């Protein structure tokens, strides 16, 4: 197992922290290890308790390490939230080589030129995503390397985030004794995995419905053009079940996972279960139809909010429709409700890899695929074998700081 072939992603969600180990062999990704732990210290997608979050990260990492038998030293971390925003930028440079052949240095310089934008002091650039390059005015160029020209331009999307959110995320990862190889915008990574080239071209809305928040990412003309986060998700369904059945939230969550159905029409009246009522030891029997009558209105509301937010963003009638992912879309019957509320084509995206064929793993697997596809040098994102623990400190001391790696990450791909 070569170090250069290992990529580890870390998805810190509201309900689960997931660490996924991917091995790249001749360009093909194999998922060789998965670690999962209950999220503590995360509320509505935001870190509210650093020590509890660190404990959850360590549990997930330890689980993944035991599965594969290696020590994870560095991870690619997914970032999302309502503090993330996108803005367009334009960079222009003169080609530096005497023979006017565009090289790597010219691309780096034009990306840096695009980064020169006015930002409020509380915000920070997470990355730069090139949309297209122009060589002497010729548009639509994806990779200008080797071309001859005098003037190189780039049209790019600048991804920015709140310094507080970014630094807290980095803090919990570093306190978990891990190095950050790069910050990856989860909407970008999920879109890379879940959407086809044609879907990105004609315009498609990717919706990741997690436990505490729903992330909306709009792709059009091949690029990520808008992103937004709604503070509602699967936890709200569990909360409604807890209130409706007069039971504890923990029990309500288990009932949702085992018996939940989003559509009353698809639920089974003969499927029954008993629930211990809150404040007593009395058990009461309910059917799946009773449960669906609680779940369906909340699911309808979630999709109504999603549709309203997409219209607010100005992308209400995209030809590609909607693609759903995230743990909450695993509830049976949710696709039918989505199609009725969104009034367009809807499908559910599932990673096509053994061991992670579940919508809740889309972000984590998407990060691995994104890094494999766009990162030229992955030496910093490796794991070390357990026997090599003694060399960890000496090798880490020679590596650049996470700030430098994060700032340079998106500029390294086209």
C-alpha positions as CSV (number, residue, x, y, z in Angstrom):
1,X,0.0,0.0,0.0
2,X,1.7,3.2,-1.2
3,X,1.4,6.3,0.9
4,X,0.7,8.4,-2.2
5,X,-2.4,6.3,-3.0
6,X,-4.2,6.9,0.3
7,X,-6.7,9.7,0.8
8,X,-8.7,10.2,4.0
9,X,-11.8,12.4,4.2
10,X,-13.4,13.7,7.4
11,X,-17.1,14.7,7.3
12,X,-18.2,16.4,10.6
13,X,-22.0,16.4,10.6
14,X,-24.7,17.1,13.1
15,X,-25.6,13.5,13.8
16,X,-22.4,11.6,12.7
17,X,-18.7,12.2,12.2
18,X,-17.5,10.0,9.4
19,X,-13.9,9.2,8.4
20,X,-13.4,7.4,5.1
21,X,-10.2,6.0,3.8
22,X,-9.8,5.7,0.0
23,X,-7.1,3.9,-1.9
24,X,-6.4,5.1,-5.4
25,X,-5.0,2.4,-7.7
26,X,-4.3,3.4,-11.3
27,X,-6.9,6.1,-11.1
28,X,-9.6,3.8,-9.6
29,X,-10.8,4.6,-6.1
30,X,-11.4,1.8,-3.6
31,X,-13.0,2.5,-0.2
32,X,-10.9,0.4,2.2
33,X,-12.0,1.8,5.6
34,X,-14.9,3.6,7.2
35,X,-15.2,5.0,10.7
36,X,-18.3,6.5,12.2
37,X,-19.2,8.0,15.5
38,X,-22.1,9.8,17.1
39,X,-21.6,13.6,16.9
40,X,-21.3,15.4,20.2
41,X,-20.8,19.2,20.3
42,X,-22.4,19.9,16.9
43,X,-25.7,21.7,16.6
44,X,-27.3,22.6,13.3
45,X,-24.0,22.0,11.5
46,X,-22.0,24.3,13.7
47,X,-19.5,23.5,16.4
48,X,-20.8,24.4,19.9
49,X,-18.5,22.4,22.1
50,X,-14.9,21.8,20.9
51,X,-13.9,19.1,23.5
52,X,-17.0,17.0,22.7
53,X,-16.4,17.4,18.9
54,X,-12.8,16.3,19.3
55,X,-13.9,13.2,21.2
56,X,-16.3,12.3,18.3
57,X,-13.6,12.9,15.7
58,X,-11.1,10.6,17.6
59,X,-13.8,7.9,17.9
60,X,-14.5,7.9,14.1
61,X,-10.7,8.0,13.2
62,X,-9.9,5.2,15.7
63,X,-12.7,3.1,14.1
64,X,-11.4,3.6,10.6
65,X,-7.8,2.9,11.7
66,X,-8.7,-0.4,13.3
67,X,-10.5,-1.5,10.2
68,X,-7.5,-1.0,7.9
69,X,-4.6,-1.3,10.4
70,X,-2.9,2.0,9.7
71,X,-2.5,5.2,11.5
72,X,-4.2,8.3,10.1
73,X,-2.1,11.4,10.3
74,X,-3.7,13.8,7.9
75,X,-7.2,14.3,6.5
76,X,-9.1,16.4,4.0
77,X,-11.9,18.1,5.9
78,X,-15.3,19.0,4.4
79,X,-16.6,22.5,5.1
80,X,-20.1,23.8,4.7
81,X,-22.6,26.1,6.5
82,X,-24.5,29.3,6.0
83,X,-21.4,31.3,6.4
84,X,-20.0,30.1,3.1
85,X,-20.6,32.4,0.1
86,X,-19.5,32.6,-3.5
87,X,-18.5,35.6,-5.6
88,X,-17.1,36.0,-9.1
89,X,-13.6,37.3,-9.8
90,X,-11.4,37.9,-12.8
91,X,-7.6,37.6,-13.0
92,X,-5.3,38.8,-15.8
93,X,-1.5,38.3,-16.3
94,X,1.0,38.5,-19.1
95,X,2.6,35.2,-20.1
96,X,6.1,35.2,-18.6
97,X,8.0,32.7,-20.8
98,X,10.1,34.1,-23.7
99,X,8.6,31.6,-26.1
100,X,5.0,32.6,-24.9
101,X,4.2,29.1,-23.9
102,X,1.8,29.0,-20.9
103,X,3.1,27.1,-18.0
104,X,2.3,26.2,-14.4
105,X,3.8,29.4,-13.1
106,X,1.5,31.5,-15.3
107,X,-1.6,29.6,-14.1
108,X,-0.5,30.1,-10.5
109,X,0.0,33.8,-11.1
110,X,-3.4,34.3,-12.8
111,X,-5.2,32.4,-9.9
112,X,-3.4,34.7,-7.4
113,X,-4.5,37.7,-9.4
114,X,-8.1,36.5,-9.1
115,X,-7.7,36.3,-5.4
116,X,-7.2,40.0,-5.1
117,X,-10.6,41.1,-4.0
118,X,-12.0,43.4,-1.2
119,X,-13.1,41.3,1.8
120,X,-14.6,42.3,5.2
121,X,-12.1,41.7,8.0
122,X,-14.3,38.9,9.5
123,X,-14.2,36.8,6.2
124,X,-11.5,34.7,4.7
125,X,-10.9,33.1,1.3
126,X,-11.3,29.3,1.4
127,X,-10.5,28.7,-2.2
128,X,-10.6,29.7,-5.8
129,X,-12.4,27.6,-8.4
130,X,-11.5,28.4,-12.0
131,X,-14.6,28.5,-14.3
132,X,-12.7,29.1,-17.6
133,X,-9.5,30.5,-18.9
134,X,-9.0,33.0,-21.8
135,X,-5.9,33.1,-23.9
136,X,-5.6,36.4,-25.9
137,X,-9.4,36.8,-25.7
138,X,-10.3,33.2,-26.7
139,X,-12.9,31.9,-24.3
140,X,-13.9,28.5,-23.0
141,X,-10.5,27.0,-22.3
142,X,-10.3,24.4,-19.5
143,X,-6.6,23.9,-19.4
144,X,-4.3,26.4,-21.0
145,X,-1.0,24.6,-20.3
146,X,1.2,24.4,-23.4
147,X,-0.8,26.9,-25.4
148,X,0.9,29.9,-27.0
149,X,-0.3,33.4,-26.0
150,X,0.6,36.8,-24.6
151,X,-2.3,37.5,-22.2
152,X,-3.8,34.9,-19.8
153,X,-7.1,35.5,-18.0
154,X,-9.2,33.5,-15.7
155,X,-12.9,33.7,-14.7
156,X,-13.2,32.2,-11.3
157,X,-15.5,31.7,-8.3
158,X,-14.0,32.8,-5.0
159,X,-15.2,30.7,-2.0
160,X,-15.2,32.7,1.2
161,X,-16.2,31.8,4.8
162,X,-16.4,33.4,8.2
163,X,-13.0,33.3,10.0
164,X,-14.7,32.1,13.2
165,X,-16.3,29.1,11.5
166,X,-13.1,28.2,9.6
167,X,-10.7,28.5,12.5
168,X,-13.0,26.6,14.9
169,X,-13.2,23.7,12.3
170,X,-9.4,23.7,12.0
171,X,-9.1,23.8,15.8
172,X,-11.1,20.7,16.5
173,X,-9.2,18.7,13.8
174,X,-5.8,19.8,15.1
175,X,-6.9,19.1,18.7
176,X,-7.8,15.6,17.5
177,X,-4.0,15.1,16.7
178,X,-4.6,15.3,13.0
179,X,-3.1,17.5,10.3
180,X,-5.3,19.2,7.7
181,X,-4.2,18.4,4.2
182,X,-6.9,20.6,2.7
183,X,-10.4,22.2,3.3
184,X,-12.9,21.0,0.7
185,X,-16.2,22.7,0.1
186,X,-18.7,19.8,0.6
187,X,-21.1,21.2,-2.0
188,X,-18.4,21.0,-4.6
189,X,-17.2,17.6,-3.6
190,X,-20.8,16.1,-3.5
191,X,-21.6,17.6,-6.9
192,X,-18.5,16.1,-8.4
193,X,-19.6,12.7,-7.2
194,X,-23.4,12.9,-7.5
195,X,-24.0,14.8,-10.7
196,X,-23.1,13.9,-14.3
197,X,-21.4,16.3,-16.6
198,X,-24.7,16.8,-18.5
199,X,-26.6,17.6,-15.3
200,X,-24.1,20.2,-14.4
201,X,-24.2,21.7,-17.9
202,X,-28.0,22.0,-18.2
203,X,-28.5,23.2,-14.6
204,X,-29.3,21.0,-11.6
205,X,-29.9,21.6,-7.9
206,X,-28.1,19.3,-5.5
207,X,-29.8,19.1,-2.1
208,X,-28.0,17.5,0.9
209,X,-30.4,16.9,3.7
210,X,-28.5,16.2,6.9
211,X,-29.7,15.9,10.5
212,X,-29.4,19.6,11.5
213,X,-29.2,21.5,8.2
214,X,-30.0,21.2,4.5
215,X,-27.4,22.4,2.0
216,X,-28.5,23.6,-1.4
217,X,-25.9,23.8,-4.2
218,X,-26.9,25.0,-7.7
219,X,-24.8,23.9,-10.7
220,X,-25.3,25.5,-14.1
221,X,-23.2,25.6,-17.3
222,X,-20.8,23.1,-15.7
223,X,-20.0,25.2,-12.6
224,X,-21.2,25.7,-9.0
225,X,-23.0,29.0,-9.2
226,X,-24.9,29.3,-5.9
227,X,-25.0,27.7,-2.5
228,X,-27.2,28.1,0.6
229,X,-28.0,26.4,3.9
230,X,-31.4,26.0,5.6
231,X,-31.3,25.3,9.3
232,X,-33.7,22.4,9.1
233,X,-33.1,18.6,8.7
234,X,-33.8,15.1,9.9
235,X,-33.5,16.1,13.6
236,X,-36.8,18.1,13.2
237,X,-38.6,15.0,12.1
238,X,-37.3,13.1,15.2
239,X,-38.4,16.0,17.4
240,X,-41.9,15.8,15.9
241,X,-42.0,12.1,16.5
242,X,-40.9,12.6,20.1
243,X,-43.7,15.2,20.7
244,X,-46.4,13.2,18.8
245,X,-45.7,9.9,20.5
246,X,-44.9,11.5,23.9
247,X,-41.5,9.7,24.1
248,X,-37.9,10.5,24.5
249,X,-35.9,12.0,21.6
250,X,-33.5,9.1,21.6
251,X,-36.3,6.6,21.3
252,X,-38.0,8.8,18.6
253,X,-34.7,8.7,16.5
254,X,-34.6,4.9,16.7
255,X,-38.3,4.6,15.7
256,X,-37.7,6.9,12.8
257,X,-34.8,4.8,11.5
258,X,-36.6,1.5,12.0
259,X,-40.2,2.2,11.1
260,X,-40.2,5.7,9.5
261,X,-42.1,6.3,6.3
262,X,-42.5,9.7,4.7
263,X,-45.7,9.0,2.9
264,X,-48.9,7.9,4.5
265,X,-50.0,6.2,1.3
266,X,-46.9,4.0,1.3
267,X,-47.0,3.1,5.0
268,X,-48.2,-0.3,6.3
269,X,-51.1,-0.3,8.9
270,X,-50.1,-3.9,9.9
271,X,-46.6,-2.8,10.9
272,X,-46.9,-2.0,14.6
273,X,-44.5,-1.1,17.4
274,X,-44.6,-0.2,21.0
275,X,-43.3,3.0,22.5
276,X,-42.6,3.8,26.2
277,X,-44.4,7.0,27.1
278,X,-42.5,9.8,28.6
279,X,-42.9,10.2,32.4
280,X,-44.2,6.6,32.9
281,X,-43.3,3.0,32.1
282,X,-46.5,2.5,30.2
283,X,-46.1,1.3,26.6
284,X,-48.5,2.2,23.9
285,X,-48.8,0.5,20.5
286,X,-48.7,2.5,17.2
287,X,-48.7,1.6,13.5
288,X,-46.5,2.8,10.7
289,X,-49.5,4.8,9.5
290,X,-49.6,6.7,12.8
291,X,-45.9,7.5,12.4
292,X,-46.3,8.6,8.8
293,X,-49.0,11.0,9.7
294,X,-46.4,12.7,11.9
295,X,-43.5,12.5,9.5
296,X,-45.2,13.4,6.2
297,X,-46.1,17.1,7.1
298,X,-42.6,17.8,8.3
299,X,-41.1,16.3,5.1
300,X,-43.5,18.3,3.0
301,X,-42.4,21.5,4.8
302,X,-38.7,20.7,4.3
303,X,-39.2,20.4,0.5
304,X,-41.4,23.5,0.5
305,X,-38.6,25.5,2.1
306,X,-36.1,24.0,-0.3
307,X,-38.1,25.0,-3.3
308,X,-38.7,28.6,-1.9
309,X,-34.9,29.0,-1.3
310,X,-34.0,27.8,-4.8
311,X,-36.5,30.3,-6.2
312,X,-35.0,33.0,-4.0
313,X,-31.6,32.2,-5.4
314,X,-33.1,32.7,-8.9
315,X,-32.8,29.1,-10.2
316,X,-36.4,27.9,-10.0
317,X,-36.7,26.3,-13.4
318,X,-33.5,24.4,-14.1
319,X,-33.8,21.6,-16.7
320,X,-31.9,19.1,-14.6
321,X,-34.3,19.2,-11.7
322,X,-33.2,18.1,-8.2
323,X,-30.8,15.5,-7.0
324,X,-31.1,14.5,-3.3
325,X,-28.5,13.1,-1.0
326,X,-27.7,13.1,2.8
327,X,-28.8,10.7,5.5
328,X,-32.4,12.0,5.8
329,X,-33.3,11.0,2.2
330,X,-33.0,7.3,3.3
331,X,-36.5,7.5,4.8
332,X,-38.8,5.3,2.7
333,X,-41.3,7.3,0.6
334,X,-39.4,10.5,0.7
335,X,-38.8,10.5,-3.1
336,X,-42.6,10.6,-3.8
337,X,-43.1,13.5,-1.5
338,X,-40.1,15.4,-3.0
339,X,-41.5,14.9,-6.6
340,X,-44.9,16.2,-5.5
341,X,-43.6,19.2,-3.7
342,X,-40.8,20.2,-6.1
343,X,-43.0,19.6,-9.2
344,X,-40.0,18.5,-11.3
345,X,-37.7,15.6,-11.9
346,X,-36.1,14.3,-8.7
347,X,-33.6,11.5,-8.0
348,X,-31.6,10.2,-5.1
349,X,-27.8,10.0,-5.4
350,X,-25.9,7.1,-3.8
351,X,-22.1,6.5,-3.9
352,X,-21.3,3.5,-6.1
353,X,-18.6,2.1,-3.9
354,X,-18.7,-1.1,-1.8
355,X,-19.3,-0.4,1.8
356,X,-20.6,3.1,1.4
357,X,-23.7,2.7,-0.8
358,X,-25.8,5.1,1.3
359,X,-26.7,8.7,0.7
360,X,-25.2,9.8,4.0
361,X,-21.7,8.9,2.7
362,X,-22.0,11.1,-0.5
363,X,-20.0,14.1,1.0
364,X,-17.2,11.9,2.5
365,X,-16.7,9.8,-0.7
366,X,-17.1,13.0,-2.8
367,X,-14.2,14.6,-1.0
368,X,-12.0,11.5,-1.8
369,X,-13.0,11.6,-5.5
370,X,-12.5,15.3,-5.7
371,X,-9.0,15.2,-4.3
372,X,-8.1,12.2,-6.5
373,X,-9.3,14.0,-9.6
374,X,-8.0,17.5,-9.0
375,X,-5.0,17.4,-6.7
376,X,-1.7,16.9,-8.5
377,X,0.4,16.3,-5.3
378,X,-1.3,14.3,-2.6
379,X,1.8,13.5,-0.5
380,X,0.4,15.6,2.4
381,X,-2.9,13.6,2.6
382,X,-1.5,10.2,3.4
383,X,-1.7,7.8,6.3
384,X,1.2,6.2,8.0
385,X,1.4,2.6,9.1
386,X,1.1,2.0,12.8
387,X,4.7,0.9,13.0
388,X,5.8,4.3,11.8
389,X,4.4,6.3,14.7
390,X,7.9,7.2,15.9
391,X,8.6,9.1,12.7
392,X,5.4,11.2,12.8
393,X,6.7,14.2,14.7
394,X,9.9,14.6,12.6
395,X,8.0,14.4,9.3
396,X,5.3,16.7,10.5
397,X,7.7,19.4,11.5
398,X,8.8,19.7,7.8
399,X,5.4,20.2,6.4
400,X,3.8,23.6,5.7
401,X,1.2,25.0,8.1
402,X,-2.5,24.3,7.4
403,X,-3.1,27.9,6.5
404,X,-0.7,27.7,3.6
405,X,-2.1,24.4,2.4
406,X,-5.7,25.6,2.6
407,X,-4.9,28.8,0.7
408,X,-3.1,27.0,-2.1
409,X,-5.5,24.0,-2.3
410,X,-8.1,25.2,-4.8
411,X,-5.5,26.9,-6.9
412,X,-3.8,23.6,-7.6
413,X,-6.5,22.2,-9.9
414,X,-8.3,23.2,-13.1
